[in-house]
Amino acid sequence: MRILARGPVCPAGELAGHALPWATAARKPASPIPLHIPRSTARGLRPSVCGPWRKPNLRVPRYPWRTWPLAHYNPAMPRLHVNVDHVATVRQARREAFPDPVAWALAAEAAGALGITCHLRRDRRHIQDDDVRRLRAEIGTLLNLELSLAPEIVEFALGSGADAFCLVPENRAEVTTEGGLDVVGEMERLRDVVSPLKERGGLVSLFVDPDHRQLEACAEAGAQFVELHTGAYANARGPGDGALQATELERLTSAAERAHALGLGVNAGHGLDLRNVAPVARLPHLQELNIGFAIVAESLTVGVTGAVEDMLNAITDARTPGASR
């Protein structure tokens, strides 16, 4: 049984220097809570994909304003936010009521995820409006809503109650998000969106390629965070792609340093899995990893608890000198 080491705690209402506007009214838990529940403890947890949790002696603590994971997370480790989009992809393939991304998200939380991410696309190919509302009502951790600059999506986001927003590019013909936002070219539109989202109390990040010019534009647009697009690094996985992957990792490292120097929080994600997450988890100043497809895919064979726990352990090992499995 392995439990993630818990380092110095983060005071309630602070997240790497960024104040959480809603945290001051919240009550801190009376006792420390582990960052994740080991698989041996969670064995027997049986969340129904269509119904409620059924485990009388194990539940995620529910504190007002969802501060329990933030009050006790280890700032030396990047937080794992799990994207539930592709649970909904399976459901939408048959236009069924299951599998339920909300039940799956609750299982991911119980396994140790410190946030849940979803992307409400204009074509509603996976996550639906009601999924976002139910996630907001049910989960006990941070809800991070990914969205495009489409006016109707922005309007929905403003009323969603999400804790964080990540602005991403969107193309109806793409299979998944391809490349980062052109913040330089979209500066005027971004300013009109970033400010209202921040006024609603949300933390705003921009999904960008590891390009210094784009990072400087992110700071100018008023974003608090950037999410570095790791797709080029993740896709360099062929037999002869070692040099290309090393080059992309150098770009990510340089971008993380530059973003930090600009006063931006540093997140990362896209295309990460158990084989390639370790070098990204070691990026300087990294605060959060957003990973979805790989965890959802692995959960089909090892279950939600096992898939989330495996990713958490991979991240922990990457940041722990001398760690061995």
Number of C-alpha atoms within 10 A of each C-alpha: 7 11 15 20 14 16 12 11 14 17 13 20 19 15 16 13 11 13 13 16 16 15 18 14 11 15 15 21 16 7 8 14 16 15 24 22 23 19 20 11 11 18 11 11 18 12 16 15 16 14 11 11 16 13 12 7 6 14 15 17 14 14 15 15 17 22 23 27 28 24 21 22 25 18 17 17 23 25 25 20 26 27 25 25 21 20 23 25 17 16 17 18 10 9 11 11 12 17 17 19 28 25 23 22 25 24 26 30 27 25 25 25 26 24 27 27 24 27 23 21 19 16 10 13 16 22 23 18 14 9 18 25 15 13 23 20 11 14 21 25 27 23 25 27 23 24 21 19 18 14 10 10 16 19 14 14 21 18 11 17 18 23 24 22 26 23 25 21 19 19 13 11 6 8 7 11 15 15 18 22 20 18 24 16 11 13 15 11 13 19 16 12 20 24 15 14 22 19 11 17 16 25 22 24 26 31 28 24 23 27 18 17 14 23 28 16 17 28 18 14 22 17 25 19 26 28 30 28 25 24 19 20 23 20 16 17 14 9 6 9 13 12 10 16 19 14 15 20 20 15 18 24 21 16 24 28 18 19 26 17 10 14 13 25 23 26 24 26 21 25 19 24 19 16 10 16 20 18 14 21 24 18 22 15 20 24 21 20 24 21 24 24 18 19 27 22 16 18 17 10 10 13 16 25 26 21 22 31 25 18 22 24 16 21 24 21 18 19 18 14 8 7 10 7 5
